[in-house]
C-alpha cells in the first residue's frame, strides 16, 4: 500500500505559480547542474508539450535558469534569473519544440557546456507537485528522481565494474536503496545509478575511480 503525505498534497515551497511548470522545472535544472563541473558557460533548454506552450507565462523559463544556477525552488533569486545569468556571463536560450508530440507533456532537454568545454545533455520530466524524473543522460535512457542521494557512474559495459562499485560503496558504509544499470547496448557505454537513503560521504567519488573502465563519477546529494 502506498501513502501520500500532506506535503504531496500542498506541494513544495516554491517561487512561481505552478508546482509542475516552475518548481518541477527548477528541480530538473538543479539536478542537471550537479552532473557537470562548474562553472557553466552556455545552456540550451528545449521545451516540449505544455512546457513549450506556456513556459513564459508560467515562469518555467525563470525557474529553469534559476535551477541551472543552483537556486532551490524557494530561492527568491529565481525572479531575477535573467539578470543574474547576464551578470554571471551565462549564455542561454529557450527552444520551444511543438512538433514532437509523442512525449511526456512537461519535458525539457538541457544541453550544458562548461568553461572546460565539457558538454552534457539531460532530459527531465516534471511529474507534478514538484516531483521530477531524469530520463536521459547524454542520450542514454535512465530513470531516477533526485529524491535520494545518488552516485551516477559512467563506465564501459564490462565484467567486474558493478562489483567494484558495490564494494567501494560498502567499504564506505553506504546503504543502497536502489541500484540500476542502464546501457546504450551490450559492451558499450553504461550508466550505473545507485541511490542511498542517507547523504553520501565526502570523498565517495575518489573511492570509485580505482577501476580503469570507469570514465566519470557524478554525485547528486538529495
C-alpha positions in Angstrom: 0.0 0.0 0.0 1.3 3.5 -0.8 0.6 6.7 1.1 0.8 10.3 0.2 1.8 12.9 2.8 0.4 16.3 3.4 3.5 17.7 1.6 2.4 15.9 -1.5 -1.0 17.5 -1.3 0.2 21.0 -0.5 3.2 20.9 -2.9 6.7 22.2 -2.4 7.9 25.6 -1.1 8.4 27.5 -4.3 8.7 30.7 -6.2 6.2 30.9 -9.0 2.6 29.8 -9.8 2.9 26.1 -10.7 4.4 23.1 -9.0 4.8 21.4 -12.4 5.9 24.4 -14.5 8.0 26.3 -12.0 9.0 24.1 -9.0 9.4 20.9 -11.2 11.4 22.8 -13.8 13.7 24.3 -11.2 14.3 20.9 -9.7 15.2 19.3 -13.1 17.7 22.0 -13.8 19.1 22.0 -10.3 19.8 18.2 -10.6 21.2 18.7 -14.1 23.9 21.2 -13.0 25.1 18.8 -10.3 26.2 16.4 -13.0 28.7 18.7 -14.7 31.8 20.5 -13.4 31.1 24.2 -12.9 31.2 26.9 -14.0 28.7 26.7 -16.9 29.4 28.8 -20.0 26.2 28.0 -22.0 23.0 26.2 -21.6 20.2 25.4 -24.1 16.7 24.4 -22.9 14.5 22.6 -25.4 10.9 22.6 -24.2 8.2 20.1 -25.1 4.4 19.8 -24.6 2.9 22.2 -22.2 6.3 23.5 -21.2 6.7 24.7 -24.8 3.3 26.4 -24.9 3.3 28.2 -21.6 6.9 28.5 -20.4 6.9 32.3 -20.4 3.6 32.8 -18.7 4.2 30.2 -16.0 7.7 31.3 -15.3 9.2 28.0 -16.5 12.0 29.9 -18.2 13.0 31.7 -15.0 12.7 28.5 -13.0 14.9 26.5 -15.4 17.5 29.3 -15.5 17.5 29.6 -11.7 17.8 25.9 -11.2 20.7 25.6 -13.6 22.5 28.3 -11.5 21.9 26.3 -8.3 18.9 28.0 -6.9 16.4 25.9 -4.9 12.7 26.1 -5.6 12.0 28.6 -2.9 15.0 30.9 -3.7 13.7 34.4 -4.3 16.6 34.9 -6.8 14.6 32.9 -9.3 12.6 36.0 -10.0 15.8 37.7 -11.2 17.2 34.7 -13.1 17.7 36.5 -16.4 19.6 39.4 -14.8 21.7 37.1 -12.6 22.6 34.9 -15.6 23.7 38.0 -17.5 25.9 39.2 -14.6 27.5 35.7 -14.5 28.2 35.7 -18.2 26.0 32.6 -18.7 24.7 32.3 -22.2 21.3 30.6 -22.6 18.4 30.1 -24.9 14.9 28.6 -24.8 13.8 26.5 -27.7 10.1 25.5 -27.8 9.5 22.3 -29.7 5.8 21.8 -30.6 6.4 19.4 -33.4 7.3 16.4 -31.4 4.1 15.4 -29.6 4.7 11.8 -28.7 6.5 12.8 -25.5 5.6 13.4 -21.8 3.8 16.9 -21.6 6.2 18.6 -19.2 9.6 17.7 -20.6 12.8 19.6 -21.1 16.1 18.7 -22.7 19.0 20.6 -21.2 22.3 20.9 -23.0 25.1 22.3 -20.8 28.6 23.4 -21.7 31.1 24.4 -19.1 34.2 26.6 -19.3 36.4 23.5 -19.9 34.4 22.6 -23.0 32.6 19.6 -21.4 29.2 19.1 -22.9 26.3 17.1 -21.2 22.7 16.7 -22.1 19.9 15.8 -19.7 16.2 15.1 -20.3 13.8 15.6 -17.4 10.1 15.3 -16.8 8.1 17.3 -14.3 5.5 14.9 -12.8 3.5 17.4 -10.7 3.8 18.5 -7.1 7.4 19.4 -7.6 8.4 15.8 -8.3 10.5 15.0 -11.3 12.2 12.2 -13.2 15.5 12.3 -15.1 15.0 10.0 -18.0 18.1 10.6 -20.2 21.7 11.4 -19.7 23.7 12.0 -22.9 21.1 10.2 -24.9 21.1 7.1 -22.7 17.7 6.3 -21.2 17.9 6.3 -17.3 15.5 6.7 -14.5 16.0 8.5 -11.2 14.1 11.0 -9.2 16.6 13.1 -7.2 14.7 12.3 -4.0 17.6 10.2 -2.8 21.3 11.0 -2.8 22.7 9.3 -5.9 26.0 8.1 -7.4 26.0 8.1 -11.2 28.9 6.2 -12.7 29.7 6.3 -16.4 31.5 3.2 -17.4 32.4 0.6 -20.1 29.9 -2.2 -20.0 32.4 -4.8 -18.9 32.5 -7.6 -16.2 33.6 -6.5 -12.8 32.7 -2.9 -12.9 29.4 -3.2 -11.0 31.1 -5.4 -8.4 33.8 -2.7 -7.9 31.1 -0.1 -7.5 29.2 -2.0 -4.8 32.3 -2.9 -2.9 33.5 0.7 -2.9 30.2 1.8 -1.6 30.0 -1.0 1.0 33.5 0.0 2.3 32.2 3.5 2.9 29.1 2.1 4.7 26.7 3.4 2.1 23.3 1.9 2.4 21.9 1.2 -1.1 18.2 2.0 -1.5 18.1 1.4 -5.3 20.6 0.4 -7.9 20.1 0.2 -11.6 22.2 -0.3 -14.7 21.4 1.4 -18.0 23.4 1.0 -21.2 23.3 2.0 -24.9 24.0 -1.5 -26.0 25.9 -4.5 -24.8 29.6 -3.8 -24.4 29.3 -0.1 -24.9 28.8 2.9 -22.5 26.7 2.1 -19.4 25.4 4.1 -16.5 25.1 2.7 -13.0 22.9 4.7 -10.8 23.0 4.0 -7.0 20.5 5.8 -4.7 21.1 5.9 -1.0 18.8 6.6 1.9 21.5 8.8 3.5 23.7 11.6 2.4 26.7 10.3 0.6 30.0 10.6 2.5 32.6 13.1 1.3 35.2 11.6 -1.0 33.0 8.8 -2.1 33.8 9.6 -5.8 37.5 9.1 -5.2 36.9 5.5 -4.0 35.2 4.6 -7.3 38.0 5.7 -9.6 40.1 2.6 -9.0 38.6 0.7 -12.0 40.0 1.7 -15.4 36.7 1.1 -17.0 35.1 3.9 -15.1 35.1 7.2 -17.0 33.1 9.6 -14.9 31.5 9.7 -11.4 28.8 12.2 -10.6 27.5 12.8 -7.0 24.0 14.2 -6.6 23.1 14.8 -3.0 19.4 14.8 -2.2 
